[in-house]
């Protein structure tokens, strides 16, 4: 694989917030939108593979990484940030979102972002019950007390809904310190996720060509949300990664990129 030159840039969102992004590769454009408690850096491995045939834009969502923040926050501001990125990427851009980032991409398309195709990796939509619910208060209290490790353990049990063994494995992984550091940013996002219950029918009716990425062993509520979309979206393809979970892009960036690239070639 040829090494790719990565450059960094900013674009101004509708409210004046500076949104930072990395750009690499050449070819038809695709914008990558990361999930909660992470930054765009988590997608660099996938991006480097995609960049062999695409111009890849990896944004940092507001409040982290290369991007600034603002006092006012909503799913609408996230949507505006993505629209600013689509404006940079230009006509024919594809759009990928992971986890909460996938919800943000759905909202961007619902409110008018023009994209050629959409890739959704396990959006945590509250299909049958709130994604955060009552546990959000305990999570927010731990964050307020400055105990990010405790907050993330609450999140693992109630929001990610993984087993204690899986939690310990995640806590021992290189991902954990970054998650703990970014735990304060998740409080406001979790509140927005639960509000999307009123929008699910609209998301399920979007006409844009869509690829659903699903980990075979991902938490059941994430798989269930993807299955719901898969049954409703009018133009949808689904790929299940055997033996993988919510972080297949970290565990197998080449395999993830190959599936995305094949979809974009169609």
Backbone as JSON, one array per atom type, in Angstrom:
{
  "sequence": "XXXXXXXXXXXXXXXXXXXXXXXXXXXXXXXXXXXXXXXXXXXXXXXXXXXXXXXXXXXXXXXXXXXXXXXXXXXXXXXXXXXXXXXXXXXXXXXXXXXXXXXXXXXXXXXXXXXXXXXXXXXXXXXXXXXXXXXXXXXXXXXXXXXXXXXXXXXXXXXXXXXXXXXXXXXXXXXXXXXXXXXXXXXXXXXXXXXXXXXXXXXXXXXXXXXXXXXXXXXXXXXXXXXXXXXXXXXXXXXXXXXXXXXXXXXXXXXXXXXXXXXXXX",
  "N": [[0.84, -1.2, 0.0], [0.59, 2.16, -0.91], [2.12, 4.87, 0.79], [0.36, 7.62, 2.21], [0.11, 11.13, 1.88], [-0.84, 13.24, 4.45], [-2.8, 16.0, 5.11], [-3.77, 18.82, 7.15], [-6.67, 20.78, 7.89], [-9.13, 23.42, 8.27], [-12.64, 24.2, 8.48], [-15.34, 26.5, 8.55], [-18.22, 26.16, 10.48], [-21.85, 26.53, 10.44], [-22.5, 28.05, 12.72], [-20.22, 29.41, 13.2], [-18.23, 27.92, 14.41], [-15.03, 26.43, 14.34], [-14.17, 23.71, 12.43], [-12.06, 21.05, 12.35], [-10.15, 19.01, 10.08], [-8.68, 16.12, 8.49], [-7.07, 15.45, 5.42], [-6.58, 13.22, 2.75], [-5.29, 11.26, 0.02], [-6.64, 10.62, -3.35], [-9.25, 10.98, -5.73], [-12.73, 9.96, -6.0], [-14.72, 11.67, -3.56], [-14.98, 11.03, 0.0], [-16.4, 11.5, 3.18], [-15.56, 10.99, 6.51], [-17.04, 10.33, 9.62], [-16.51, 10.22, 12.94], [-17.32, 8.37, 16.01], [-18.74, 8.69, 19.38], [-16.73, 9.59, 22.28], [-14.19, 9.51, 21.01], [-11.84, 10.39, 18.39], [-11.22, 11.67, 15.06], [-8.84, 10.44, 14.44], [-9.03, 7.75, 15.03], [-9.95, 6.59, 12.76], [-7.95, 6.64, 10.91], [-6.48, 4.42, 9.95], [-8.34, 3.0, 8.32], [-8.86, 5.07, 6.54], [-6.4, 5.43, 5.21], [-6.25, 3.18, 3.63], [-8.57, 3.5, 2.02], [-7.81, 5.77, 0.7], [-6.32, 5.04, -1.48], [-7.93, 5.06, -3.67], [-9.69, 7.12, -3.34], [-10.47, 10.52, -2.38], [-10.13, 11.31, 0.86], [-11.76, 12.61, 3.65], [-11.34, 13.2, 6.95], [-13.1, 14.16, 9.56], [-12.85, 15.91, 12.71], [-15.19, 15.78, 15.15], [-17.01, 18.5, 16.7], [-15.57, 19.92, 19.65], [-13.39, 18.33, 20.16], [-10.09, 16.99, 19.35], [-8.92, 18.37, 16.34], [-10.85, 20.29, 16.19], [-12.82, 23.12, 17.24], [-15.13, 24.25, 19.83], [-18.46, 25.08, 20.97], [-20.77, 26.92, 23.04], [-23.52, 26.39, 22.73], [-25.16, 23.4, 21.91], [-26.32, 20.72, 19.91], [-27.97, 18.05, 18.11], [-28.47, 19.24, 15.76], [-26.38, 21.13, 15.44], [-24.26, 19.4, 15.07], [-25.07, 18.26, 12.66], [-24.91, 20.5, 10.99], [-22.15, 20.89, 11.01], [-21.27, 18.65, 9.61], [-22.46, 19.17, 7.13], [-20.95, 21.38, 6.4], [-18.52, 20.11, 5.95], [-19.22, 18.45, 3.81], [-19.59, 20.4, 1.94], [-16.95, 21.17, 1.55], [-15.85, 18.78, 0.55], [-17.27, 18.41, -1.8], [-19.23, 17.93, -4.85], [-20.86, 14.81, -5.3], [-19.87, 13.5, -3.11], [-19.43, 10.84, -0.79], [-20.65, 9.64, 2.39], [-19.72, 8.65, 5.59], [-20.6, 7.35, 8.75], [-19.88, 6.51, 12.12], [-21.28, 4.84, 14.88], [-22.47, 7.14, 17.26], [-21.74, 9.12, 15.49], [-22.83, 8.12, 13.17], [-25.54, 8.56, 13.6], [-25.47, 11.33, 13.52], [-24.82, 11.69, 10.83], [-27.1, 10.67, 9.61], [-28.94, 12.6, 10.45], [-27.89, 14.83, 9.15], [-28.31, 14.17, 6.45], [-31.07, 13.87, 6.49], [-31.83, 16.51, 6.86], [-31.05, 17.76, 4.57], [-28.41, 17.48, 3.47], [-26.55, 16.81, 0.63], [-25.59, 13.86, -0.64], [-23.81, 11.21, -2.32], [-23.89, 8.59, -1.49], [-24.34, 6.63, 1.52], [-22.78, 5.43, 4.41], [-23.34, 3.53, 7.18], [-22.36, 2.71, 10.36], [-23.46, 0.93, 12.76], [-25.44, 2.8, 14.17], [-26.55, 4.03, 17.3], [-29.46, 4.03, 17.66], [-32.46, 4.66, 19.53], [-34.37, 2.27, 19.37], [-36.13, 0.34, 20.64], [-36.02, 1.08, 23.28], [-34.81, 3.73, 25.44], [-31.46, 4.75, 24.69], [-29.62, 5.76, 26.54], [-31.14, 6.58, 28.9], [-32.18, 6.23, 32.34], [-29.69, 5.81, 33.46], [-28.06, 7.79, 32.61], [-27.93, 9.93, 34.39], [-26.31, 8.99, 36.53], [-23.95, 8.6, 35.12], [-23.36, 11.23, 34.28], [-22.98, 12.4, 36.77], [-20.64, 11.12, 37.67], [-18.84, 12.06, 35.76], [-18.94, 14.79, 36.36], [-17.79, 14.72, 38.85], [-15.22, 14.29, 38.18], [-14.34, 11.73, 37.72], [-13.52, 9.95, 35.38], [-12.95, 7.3, 34.73], [-14.77, 5.8, 36.28], [-17.12, 6.79, 35.13], [-16.9, 5.76, 32.52], [-17.09, 3.06, 33.03], [-19.7, 2.86, 33.93], [-20.9, 3.59, 31.56], [-20.09, 1.47, 29.91], [-21.55, -0.65, 30.96], [-24.25, 0.21, 30.77], [-24.7, 1.76, 28.42], [-23.01, 0.96, 26.27], [-23.45, -1.66, 26.77], [-22.03, -4.06, 27.31], [-20.41, -7.09, 28.48], [-19.09, -7.7, 31.85], [-16.58, -8.92, 31.55], [-15.89, -8.18, 28.94], [-15.79, -5.45, 29.35], [-13.56, -5.21, 31.05], [-11.62, -6.07, 29.29], [-11.74, -4.02, 27.38], [-11.0, -1.89, 29.01], [-8.37, -2.48, 29.42], [-7.27, -2.04, 27.01], [-5.65, -0.06, 24.37], [-7.51, 1.85, 23.68], [-8.93, 2.79, 25.88], [-7.79, 4.93, 27.63], [-8.11, 7.25, 26.01], [-10.88, 7.28, 25.75], [-11.68, 7.71, 28.41], [-10.6, 10.26, 28.79], [-12.17, 11.75, 27.02], [-14.67, 11.47, 28.07], [-16.36, 13.53, 29.22], [-17.53, 14.73, 26.97], [-19.48, 13.02, 26.13], [-21.83, 13.16, 27.57], [-23.65, 15.17, 26.7], [-24.13, 14.22, 24.17], [-25.36, 11.73, 24.54], [-27.79, 12.55, 25.59], [-28.92, 13.74, 23.33], [-29.09, 11.52, 21.65], [-31.2, 9.97, 22.78], [-33.32, 11.63, 22.23], [-33.76, 11.21, 19.56], [-35.67, 9.32, 19.12], [-38.07, 10.25, 18.13], [-37.47, 10.7, 15.52], [-36.86, 8.44, 14.11], [-38.52, 7.12, 12.23], [-38.36, 8.89, 10.07], [-35.63, 8.79, 9.48], [-35.53, 6.16, 8.64], [-36.7, 6.23, 6.2], [-35.11, 7.46, 4.34], [-33.89, 8.09, 1.09], [-31.36, 7.8, -0.01], [-28.68, 5.84, -1.3], [-27.52, 3.21, 0.68], [-25.14, 1.69, 2.87], [-25.01, -0.67, 5.39], [-22.97, -1.39, 8.07], [-22.17, -4.0, 10.21], [-21.18, -5.51, 13.2], [-20.74, -8.9, 13.94], [-20.74, -9.8, 16.59], [-21.46, -7.59, 18.02], [-23.04, -5.46, 20.55], [-26.46, -6.23, 21.33], [-28.42, -4.2, 21.09], [-27.31, -2.43, 19.31], [-26.97, -3.97, 17.02], [-29.66, -4.52, 16.63], [-30.73, -1.97, 16.05], [-29.51, -1.48, 13.58], [-30.59, -3.6, 12.12], [-33.26, -2.82, 12.12], [-33.17, -0.49, 10.51], [-32.25, -1.74, 8.21], [-34.47, -3.17, 7.41], [-36.2, -1.21, 6.67], [-35.12, 0.95, 5.11], [-35.15, 2.15, 1.75], [-33.15, 1.64, -0.19], [-30.79, -0.31, 0.36], [-27.84, -1.98, 1.52], [-26.37, -4.61, 3.37], [-23.61, -5.49, 5.39], [-22.16, -7.93, 7.33], [-19.65, -8.32, 9.71], [-17.87, -11.1, 10.41], [-17.38, -12.39, 13.68], [-16.61, -9.93, 14.68], [-16.9, -6.69, 16.37], [-18.13, -3.58, 17.66], [-15.94, -2.12, 17.0], [-14.61, -2.76, 14.62], [-13.31, -1.28, 12.7], [-11.01, -0.47, 13.93], [-9.83, -2.89, 14.66], [-9.61, -4.29, 12.24], [-8.72, -2.57, 9.9], [-8.05, -2.69, 7.15], [-9.76, -4.69, 6.1], [-12.22, -3.51, 6.67], [-12.09, -1.18, 5.11], [-11.97, -2.35, 2.58], [-14.54, -3.44, 2.23], [-16.09, -1.1, 2.27], [-15.0, 0.28, 0.07], [-15.67, -1.45, -2.03], [-18.45, -1.19, -2.05], [-18.69, 1.52, -2.73], [-17.75, 1.46, -5.32], [-19.79, 0.42, -6.83]],
  "CA": [[0.0, 0.0, 0.0], [1.37, 3.39, -1.01], [1.92, 5.81, 1.9], [-0.43, 8.78, 1.82], [0.37, 12.41, 2.52], [-2.01, 13.72, 5.19], [-2.77, 17.43, 5.43], [-4.82, 19.23, 8.08], [-7.36, 21.99, 7.46], [-10.34, 23.75, 9.02], [-13.75, 24.82, 7.79], [-16.24, 27.14, 9.52], [-19.6, 25.68, 10.47], [-22.88, 27.57, 10.34], [-22.49, 28.92, 13.9], [-18.9, 30.01, 13.33], [-17.27, 27.01, 15.04], [-14.0, 25.91, 13.45], [-14.16, 22.26, 12.37], [-10.81, 20.58, 11.78], [-10.21, 17.73, 9.38], [-7.51, 15.62, 7.78], [-7.35, 15.12, 4.02], [-5.58, 12.36, 2.12], [-5.69, 10.49, -1.15], [-7.16, 11.25, -4.56], [-10.35, 10.22, -6.32], [-14.06, 10.4, -5.56], [-14.59, 12.04, -2.14], [-15.76, 10.46, 1.09], [-16.23, 12.15, 4.47], [-15.68, 10.05, 7.62], [-17.5, 10.97, 10.85], [-16.26, 9.29, 14.05], [-18.34, 8.24, 17.05], [-18.52, 9.31, 20.68], [-15.5, 9.29, 23.03], [-13.1, 9.22, 20.09], [-11.57, 11.45, 17.43], [-11.05, 11.17, 13.71], [-7.63, 9.62, 14.35], [-9.41, 6.35, 15.12], [-10.28, 6.12, 11.4], [-6.82, 6.83, 10.0], [-6.13, 3.16, 9.3], [-9.3, 2.79, 7.23], [-8.69, 6.15, 5.56], [-5.2, 5.22, 4.41], [-6.6, 2.19, 2.6], [-9.53, 4.11, 1.1], [-7.15, 6.85, -0.04], [-5.75, 4.52, -2.72], [-8.85, 5.34, -4.78], [-10.62, 8.17, -2.95], [-10.05, 11.62, -1.53], [-10.77, 11.02, 2.15], [-11.81, 13.71, 4.62], [-11.66, 12.7, 8.29], [-13.37, 15.31, 10.43], [-12.98, 15.8, 14.16], [-16.42, 16.44, 15.56], [-16.78, 19.64, 17.59], [-15.24, 19.64, 21.04], [-12.28, 17.39, 20.3], [-9.11, 16.93, 18.27], [-8.59, 19.57, 15.59], [-12.02, 21.16, 16.13], [-13.22, 23.96, 18.37], [-16.43, 23.93, 20.42], [-19.33, 26.22, 21.24], [-21.63, 26.69, 24.21], [-24.75, 25.74, 22.28], [-24.92, 22.09, 21.3], [-27.48, 19.89, 19.58], [-27.77, 17.24, 16.93], [-28.49, 20.18, 14.65], [-25.05, 21.7, 15.22], [-23.47, 18.32, 14.47], [-25.51, 18.18, 11.26], [-24.34, 21.65, 10.27], [-20.71, 20.64, 10.85], [-21.12, 17.68, 8.52], [-22.79, 19.86, 5.89], [-19.78, 22.19, 6.05], [-17.54, 19.19, 5.4], [-19.7, 18.04, 2.49], [-19.3, 21.53, 1.08], [-15.52, 21.09, 1.22], [-15.59, 17.58, -0.25], [-17.8, 18.71, -3.11], [-20.28, 17.14, -5.49], [-20.63, 13.38, -5.4], [-19.24, 12.96, -1.9], [-20.07, 9.84, 0.05], [-20.61, 10.02, 3.8], [-19.69, 7.52, 6.51], [-20.69, 7.67, 10.16], [-19.75, 5.41, 13.07], [-21.91, 4.98, 16.18], [-23.19, 8.42, 17.3], [-21.45, 9.82, 14.23], [-23.79, 7.64, 12.17], [-26.78, 9.31, 13.84], [-25.23, 12.69, 13.02], [-24.9, 11.66, 9.36], [-28.53, 10.52, 9.28], [-29.58, 13.9, 10.64], [-27.43, 15.72, 8.08], [-29.02, 13.81, 5.21], [-32.49, 14.19, 6.7], [-32.04, 17.96, 6.79], [-30.71, 18.34, 3.28], [-27.07, 17.25, 2.94], [-26.6, 16.07, -0.64], [-24.49, 12.9, -0.72], [-24.04, 10.18, -3.32], [-24.18, 7.36, -0.77], [-24.23, 6.74, 2.97], [-22.32, 4.23, 5.09], [-23.71, 3.63, 8.59], [-21.78, 1.66, 11.18], [-24.12, 0.73, 14.04], [-25.97, 3.96, 14.9], [-27.24, 3.56, 18.5], [-30.81, 4.6, 17.71], [-33.29, 4.08, 20.58], [-35.47, 1.61, 18.67], [-37.09, -0.27, 21.57], [-35.91, 1.71, 24.6], [-33.76, 4.76, 25.41], [-30.08, 4.27, 24.67], [-29.01, 6.15, 27.82], [-32.16, 6.41, 29.93], [-31.96, 6.68, 33.71], [-28.27, 5.7, 33.83], [-27.34, 9.0, 32.21], [-27.7, 10.77, 35.58], [-25.13, 8.47, 37.22], [-22.8, 8.87, 34.26], [-23.08, 12.66, 34.35], [-22.45, 12.69, 38.11], [-19.25, 10.66, 37.7], [-18.07, 13.02, 34.96], [-18.88, 16.04, 37.12], [-16.86, 14.49, 39.96], [-13.89, 14.11, 37.62], [-13.98, 10.3, 37.72], [-13.81, 9.45, 34.03], [-12.9, 5.83, 34.71], [-16.07, 5.33, 36.77], [-18.11, 7.14, 34.12], [-16.8, 4.84, 31.41], [-17.58, 1.75, 33.46], [-21.16, 2.99, 33.88], [-21.25, 3.59, 30.14], [-19.89, 0.13, 29.36], [-22.65, -1.5, 31.4], [-25.6, 0.67, 30.44], [-24.82, 2.35, 27.09], [-22.43, -0.01, 25.34], [-24.12, -2.92, 27.15], [-21.12, -5.19, 27.15], [-20.26, -7.88, 29.71], [-17.97, -7.28, 32.7], [-15.34, -9.42, 30.97], [-15.59, -7.32, 27.8], [-15.41, -4.15, 29.91], [-12.18, -5.29, 31.51], [-10.79, -6.14, 28.1], [-11.7, -2.69, 26.81], [-10.25, -1.03, 29.93], [-6.96, -2.81, 29.29], [-6.86, -1.77, 25.63], [-5.16, 1.3, 24.13], [-8.63, 2.77, 23.46], [-9.54, 3.24, 27.14], [-7.37, 6.26, 28.12], [-8.75, 8.29, 25.2], [-12.3, 7.3, 26.1], [-11.8, 8.37, 29.72], [-10.31, 11.68, 28.59], [-13.26, 12.39, 26.29], [-15.96, 11.12, 28.68], [-17.29, 14.66, 29.4], [-18.25, 15.08, 25.73], [-20.53, 12.04, 25.82], [-23.07, 13.46, 28.3], [-24.59, 15.91, 25.84], [-24.47, 13.39, 23.01], [-26.32, 10.73, 24.97], [-29.1, 13.22, 25.69], [-29.42, 13.91, 21.96], [-29.45, 10.2, 21.11], [-32.52, 9.55, 23.23], [-34.32, 12.47, 21.58], [-33.97, 10.81, 18.17], [-36.79, 8.38, 19.01], [-39.11, 10.88, 17.32], [-36.99, 10.87, 14.14], [-36.47, 7.15, 13.54], [-39.3, 6.85, 11.01], [-37.82, 9.71, 8.99], [-34.34, 8.21, 9.11], [-35.77, 4.87, 7.98], [-37.29, 6.46, 4.88], [-34.18, 8.21, 3.49], [-33.77, 7.4, -0.2], [-29.97, 7.7, -0.44], [-28.12, 4.49, -1.31], [-26.93, 3.07, 2.02], [-24.48, 0.47, 3.32], [-24.99, -0.88, 6.83], [-21.89, -2.22, 8.58], [-22.6, -4.58, 11.47], [-20.32, -6.53, 13.8], [-21.52, -10.09, 14.3], [-20.84, -9.95, 18.05], [-21.74, -6.29, 18.64], [-24.17, -5.47, 21.48], [-27.72, -6.53, 20.63], [-29.2, -3.01, 20.76], [-26.7, -1.84, 18.13], [-27.35, -4.84, 15.91], [-31.1, -4.34, 16.44], [-30.96, -0.7, 15.37], [-29.12, -1.67, 12.19], [-31.59, -4.48, 11.51], [-34.46, -2.0, 11.89], [-32.92, 0.31, 9.32], [-32.14, -2.63, 7.07], [-35.81, -3.59, 6.99], [-37.01, -0.06, 6.3], [-34.52, 1.81, 4.1], [-35.54, 1.69, 0.41], [-32.01, 1.25, -1.03], [-29.84, -0.64, 1.42], [-27.01, -3.18, 1.5], [-25.86, -4.87, 4.7], [-22.45, -6.37, 5.52], [-21.87, -8.36, 8.7], [-18.26, -8.72, 9.89], [-17.85, -12.28, 11.3], [-16.54, -12.36, 14.86], [-16.2, -8.57, 15.02], [-17.84, -5.93, 17.2], [-18.36, -2.16, 17.35], [-14.66, -1.48, 16.69], [-13.95, -3.49, 13.54], [-12.45, -0.34, 11.97], [-9.73, -0.46, 14.65], [-9.28, -4.24, 14.66], [-9.34, -4.73, 10.87], [-8.94, -1.42, 9.02], [-7.98, -3.06, 5.75], [-10.99, -5.38, 5.76], [-13.31, -2.52, 6.71], [-11.95, -0.32, 3.94], [-12.28, -3.14, 1.38], [-16.0, -3.52, 2.1], [-16.57, 0.25, 1.92], [-14.57, 0.6, -1.3], [-16.47, -2.25, -2.96], [-19.77, -0.57, -2.11], [-18.59, 2.79, -3.45], [-17.5, 1.2, -6.73], [-21.02, -0.03, -7.5]],
  "C": [[0.87, 1.25, 0.0], [1.07, 4.32, 0.16], [1.25, 7.07, 1.4], [0.0, 10.02, 2.59], [-0.91, 12.9, 3.17], [-1.84, 15.19, 5.5], [-3.93, 17.76, 6.35], [-5.36, 20.6, 7.68], [-8.49, 22.28, 8.43], [-11.39, 24.33, 8.08], [-14.68, 25.4, 8.85], [-17.64, 26.6, 9.37], [-20.58, 26.85, 10.51], [-22.88, 28.53, 11.52], [-21.13, 29.56, 14.15], [-17.85, 29.12, 13.97], [-16.31, 26.45, 14.0], [-13.95, 24.38, 13.55], [-12.89, 21.81, 11.65], [-10.97, 19.24, 11.1], [-8.86, 17.4, 8.76], [-7.94, 15.22, 6.37], [-6.22, 14.27, 3.47], [-6.15, 11.66, 0.9], [-6.16, 11.32, -2.32], [-8.22, 10.35, -5.17], [-11.67, 10.73, -5.8], [-14.06, 10.6, -4.05], [-15.49, 11.24, -1.2], [-15.39, 11.16, 2.39], [-16.49, 11.12, 5.57], [-16.01, 10.8, 8.91], [-17.4, 9.95, 12.0], [-17.37, 9.31, 15.08], [-18.01, 9.01, 18.31], [-17.18, 8.87, 21.25], [-14.36, 8.82, 22.13], [-12.84, 10.46, 19.26], [-11.42, 10.83, 16.05], [-9.83, 10.29, 13.55], [-7.95, 8.13, 14.38], [-9.68, 5.74, 13.74], [-9.12, 6.26, 10.43], [-6.43, 5.55, 9.26], [-7.03, 2.85, 8.12], [-9.06, 3.82, 6.13], [-7.49, 5.93, 4.66], [-5.43, 4.16, 3.33], [-7.57, 2.78, 1.57], [-8.85, 5.13, 0.19], [-6.44, 6.36, -1.3], [-6.63, 4.84, -3.92], [-9.8, 6.5, -4.5], [-9.9, 9.33, -2.27], [-10.84, 11.49, -0.23], [-10.64, 12.23, 3.07], [-12.23, 13.12, 5.96], [-11.87, 13.9, 9.2], [-13.22, 14.93, 11.9], [-14.27, 16.51, 14.54], [-16.13, 17.51, 16.62], [-16.5, 19.2, 19.03], [-14.1, 18.68, 21.24], [-11.31, 17.52, 19.13], [-8.81, 18.28, 17.65], [-9.7, 20.61, 15.62], [-12.24, 21.96, 17.41], [-14.59, 23.52, 18.89], [-17.22, 25.22, 20.59], [-20.24, 25.89, 22.41], [-22.91, 25.97, 23.82], [-24.42, 24.44, 21.56], [-26.24, 21.38, 21.04], [-27.1, 18.99, 18.42], [-27.76, 18.12, 15.68], [-27.13, 20.81, 14.39], [-24.11, 20.66, 14.63], [-23.79, 18.19, 12.98], [-24.92, 19.31, 10.44], [-22.84, 21.47, 10.03], [-20.46, 19.69, 9.68], [-21.43, 18.33, 7.17], [-21.63, 20.76, 5.43], [-18.7, 21.32, 5.43], [-17.95, 18.7, 4.02], [-19.45, 19.16, 1.48], [-17.84, 21.56, 0.65], [-15.26, 19.93, 0.26], [-16.14, 17.72, -1.67], [-18.8, 17.7, -3.65], [-19.89, 15.67, -5.58], [-20.01, 12.74, -4.18], [-20.11, 11.88, -1.27], [-19.86, 10.23, 1.5], [-20.67, 8.77, 4.66], [-19.79, 8.02, 7.94], [-20.63, 6.43, 11.03], [-20.44, 5.76, 14.37], [-22.72, 6.29, 16.25], [-22.93, 9.25, 16.05], [-22.38, 9.38, 13.12], [-25.15, 8.32, 12.35], [-26.63, 10.73, 13.3], [-25.33, 12.73, 11.5], [-26.35, 11.49, 8.9], [-29.25, 11.85, 9.39], [-29.16, 14.87, 9.54], [-28.16, 15.44, 6.78], [-30.5, 14.14, 5.32], [-32.78, 15.67, 6.49], [-31.4, 18.59, 5.57], [-29.31, 18.15, 2.75], [-27.16, 16.37, 1.7], [-25.38, 15.16, -0.74], [-24.84, 11.82, -1.75], [-24.41, 8.85, -2.68], [-23.84, 7.55, 0.7], [-23.78, 5.4, 3.52], [-22.57, 4.42, 6.58], [-23.16, 2.43, 9.35], [-22.41, 1.72, 12.57], [-24.53, 2.01, 14.76], [-26.8, 3.49, 16.1], [-28.64, 4.18, 18.66], [-31.64, 3.91, 18.78], [-34.55, 3.42, 20.01], [-36.54, 1.11, 19.64], [-37.1, 0.38, 22.95], [-34.84, 2.79, 24.5], [-32.36, 4.14, 25.42], [-29.39, 4.58, 25.99], [-29.99, 5.94, 28.98], [-31.72, 6.92, 31.29], [-30.48, 6.66, 34.1], [-27.48, 6.94, 33.44], [-27.04, 9.89, 33.41], [-26.47, 10.31, 36.34], [-23.87, 8.74, 36.43], [-22.39, 10.34, 34.39], [-22.48, 13.04, 35.71], [-20.99, 12.26, 38.22], [-18.35, 11.6, 36.91], [-17.87, 14.31, 35.73], [-17.89, 15.92, 38.29], [-15.42, 14.29, 39.48], [-13.41, 12.68, 37.58], [-14.36, 9.7, 36.37], [-13.79, 7.95, 33.94], [-14.23, 5.25, 35.19], [-17.16, 5.61, 35.73], [-18.1, 6.13, 32.98], [-17.26, 3.44, 31.78], [-19.11, 1.75, 33.54], [-21.62, 2.91, 32.43], [-21.14, 2.19, 29.53], [-21.06, -0.78, 29.72], [-23.98, -1.08, 30.8], [-25.76, 1.21, 29.01], [-24.23, 1.45, 26.01], [-23.05, -1.39, 25.53], [-23.26, -4.13, 26.83], [-20.92, -5.86, 28.5], [-19.13, -7.33, 30.57], [-16.62, -7.73, 32.14], [-14.92, -8.54, 29.78], [-15.17, -5.93, 28.27], [-13.96, -4.15, 30.36], [-11.21, -5.37, 30.34], [-10.63, -4.78, 27.45], [-10.86, -1.76, 27.68], [-8.75, -1.28, 29.84], [-6.41, -2.48, 27.9], [-6.34, -0.34, 25.48], [-6.28, 2.32, 23.92], [-9.1, 3.46, 24.74], [-9.08, 4.63, 27.6], [-8.01, 7.41, 27.33], [-10.23, 8.41, 25.5], [-12.52, 8.02, 27.43], [-11.59, 9.88, 29.57], [-11.49, 12.41, 27.95], [-14.64, 12.13, 26.92], [-16.88, 12.32, 28.91], [-18.08, 15.01, 28.14], [-19.43, 14.17, 25.47], [-21.85, 12.4, 26.49], [-24.09, 14.13, 27.39], [-25.01, 15.08, 24.64], [-25.5, 12.33, 23.37], [-27.72, 11.32, 25.11], [-29.72, 13.37, 24.31], [-29.84, 12.57, 21.36], [-30.86, 9.81, 21.51], [-33.64, 10.39, 22.61], [-34.62, 12.04, 20.14], [-35.09, 9.78, 18.01], [-37.88, 8.93, 18.11], [-38.72, 10.99, 15.85], [-36.73, 9.55, 13.42], [-37.23, 6.84, 12.25], [-38.78, 7.66, 9.82], [-36.46, 9.19, 8.53], [-34.53, 6.94, 8.29], [-36.32, 5.02, 6.57], [-36.35, 7.18, 3.93], [-33.87, 7.41, 2.22], [-32.34, 7.21, -0.66], [-29.48, 6.25, -0.35], [-27.27, 4.3, -0.06], [-26.31, 1.7, 2.22], [-24.52, 0.43, 4.84], [-23.85, -1.83, 7.19], [-22.26, -2.7, 9.98], [-21.57, -5.59, 11.94], [-21.16, -7.7, 14.27], [-21.74, -10.2, 15.8], [-20.98, -8.59, 18.74], [-22.92, -6.41, 19.6], [-25.51, -5.52, 20.74], [-28.5, -5.27, 20.27], [-28.62, -2.31, 19.54], [-27.05, -2.66, 16.89], [-28.84, -4.64, 15.59], [-31.44, -3.06, 15.72], [-30.62, -0.81, 13.89], [-30.13, -2.55, 11.46], [-32.87, -3.7, 11.2], [-34.3, -1.16, 10.63], [-32.86, -0.56, 8.07], [-33.48, -3.09, 6.53], [-36.63, -2.45, 6.42], [-36.43, 0.76, 5.14], [-34.8, 1.28, 2.7], [-34.38, 1.21, -0.46], [-30.83, 0.94, -0.12], [-29.12, -1.95, 1.15], [-26.46, -3.37, 2.91], [-24.67, -5.82, 4.64], [-22.23, -6.65, 6.99], [-20.43, -8.85, 8.75], [-18.2, -9.89, 10.88], [-16.88, -12.09, 12.48], [-16.12, -10.99, 15.33], [-17.3, -7.85, 15.8], [-17.9, -4.48, 16.73], [-17.09, -1.44, 16.93], [-13.9, -2.21, 15.59], [-13.01, -2.57, 12.75], [-11.08, -0.21, 12.62], [-9.05, -1.83, 14.53], [-8.87, -4.71, 13.26], [-9.58, -3.58, 9.89], [-8.92, -1.77, 7.55], [-9.26, -3.75, 5.29], [-12.18, -4.45, 5.73], [-13.27, -1.65, 5.46], [-12.32, -1.07, 2.66], [-13.79, -3.22, 1.15], [-16.58, -2.17, 1.67], [-16.24, 0.58, 0.48], [-15.38, -0.17, -2.33], [-17.86, -1.67, -3.12], [-19.72, 0.72, -2.93], [-18.35, 2.59, -4.94], [-18.76, 0.85, -7.51], [-21.77, 1.13, -8.14]]
}
